[in-house]
Amino acid sequence: MPEAQYGLPVHVRGWGSNIGLEDRGVFVAVVDERQSILQINVVPPQPREFRVAPGGLEVTDFTRPFAIDIVIPDPESPSPYCIWVYQAVNDAGRAQGVVQVPIIIVPR
């Protein structure tokens, strides 16, 4: 949920219409308020057996869910971050087609 407050670890999960093609998966990055990328995680697709894709998602033979637990150093006070999820990087190394979810991480 955008702007929601979360403790660590932050559980990120979703679906991609074609992330199962050649087991591409997605990248999940954590970005701080200065737009510095703290970490980039390569997240493989998971099996879709016994799971139901969300409504409105284009379902193909390669539609799969993904999930990861984000762990960063515990902040001293509630701090803004942004979770980026994307599938591709251009020739300059920049993420393409990024879905951004701003969140607040609170101390444990």
C-alpha positions as CSV (number, residue, x, y, z in Angstrom):
1,M,0.0,0.0,0.0
2,P,1.5,3.4,-1.0
3,E,2.6,5.6,2.0
4,A,1.9,2.8,4.4
5,Q,4.2,2.2,7.4
6,Y,6.0,-1.1,7.6
7,G,8.5,-2.7,10.0
8,L,11.4,-4.8,8.8
9,P,11.4,-7.1,6.9
10,V,9.1,-5.6,4.3
11,H,7.3,-8.3,2.4
12,V,7.0,-7.5,-1.3
13,R,4.9,-9.7,-3.6
14,G,3.2,-9.4,-6.9
15,W,2.5,-10.9,-10.3
16,G,4.0,-10.4,-13.8
17,S,2.3,-11.3,-17.1
18,N,5.4,-12.6,-18.6
19,I,8.1,-13.0,-15.9
20,G,8.0,-16.8,-16.3
21,L,9.4,-16.5,-19.9
22,E,12.9,-18.0,-19.6
23,D,12.5,-17.5,-15.8
24,R,13.2,-13.8,-16.1
25,G,11.6,-12.8,-12.9
26,V,11.8,-9.1,-11.8
27,F,14.2,-6.7,-10.1
28,V,13.1,-5.3,-6.8
29,A,15.1,-2.2,-5.7
30,V,15.0,-0.2,-2.5
31,V,15.5,3.6,-3.0
32,D,16.0,6.2,-0.2
33,E,14.6,9.7,-0.1
34,R,17.7,11.1,-1.8
35,Q,17.0,8.7,-4.8
36,S,20.0,6.6,-3.9
37,I,19.5,2.9,-4.7
38,L,20.3,1.0,-1.5
39,Q,19.9,-2.5,-3.0
40,I,18.8,-4.3,-6.1
41,N,17.4,-7.8,-5.8
42,V,16.9,-10.3,-8.6
43,V,13.7,-12.1,-7.8
44,P,12.9,-15.3,-9.7
45,P,9.3,-16.2,-10.7
46,Q,7.5,-18.6,-8.4
47,P,5.2,-21.5,-9.5
48,R,1.7,-20.5,-10.1
49,E,0.1,-23.8,-9.2
50,F,-2.6,-23.3,-6.5
51,R,-2.5,-19.5,-6.8
52,V,-5.0,-17.1,-8.3
53,A,-3.7,-14.2,-10.4
54,P,-5.3,-10.8,-9.5
55,G,-8.2,-9.6,-11.6
56,G,-7.3,-7.3,-14.5
57,L,-3.9,-8.9,-15.0
58,E,-3.2,-10.2,-18.6
59,V,-2.7,-14.0,-17.9
60,T,-0.4,-15.7,-20.4
61,D,1.5,-19.0,-20.3
62,F,4.3,-17.1,-18.6
63,T,2.3,-15.3,-15.9
64,R,3.9,-16.0,-12.5
65,P,3.9,-14.5,-9.0
66,F,7.1,-13.2,-7.2
67,A,7.9,-12.5,-3.6
68,I,10.8,-11.2,-1.5
69,D,11.5,-10.0,2.0
70,I,13.4,-6.7,2.0
71,V,15.9,-6.3,4.8
72,I,17.9,-3.1,5.3
73,P,19.5,-1.5,8.4
74,D,16.9,-0.6,11.0
75,P,16.1,3.1,10.8
76,E,16.3,5.3,13.9
77,S,12.9,6.9,13.1
78,P,10.2,6.5,10.6
79,S,11.9,7.0,7.2
80,P,10.6,7.3,3.6
81,Y,11.7,4.8,1.0
82,C,10.5,3.7,-2.4
83,I,10.2,0.1,-3.6
84,W,10.9,-0.2,-7.4
85,V,9.8,-3.2,-9.3
86,Y,10.9,-3.6,-12.9
87,Q,11.8,-6.3,-15.5
88,A,14.3,-4.6,-17.8
89,V,17.4,-2.3,-17.9
90,N,18.3,-0.3,-20.9
91,D,21.8,-0.1,-22.5
92,A,22.7,2.8,-20.2
93,G,21.9,0.6,-17.1
94,R,18.7,2.4,-16.3
95,A,15.6,0.6,-15.1
96,Q,12.7,0.5,-17.6
97,G,9.0,0.2,-16.9
98,V,9.4,0.8,-13.1
99,V,6.5,0.5,-10.8
100,Q,7.2,2.7,-7.8
101,V,5.6,2.2,-4.3
102,P,6.5,4.8,-1.7
103,I,6.5,3.5,1.8
104,I,7.6,4.5,5.4
105,I,9.8,2.1,7.3
106,V,9.5,2.3,11.0
107,P,12.1,1.1,13.6
108,R,11.6,-2.3,15.1
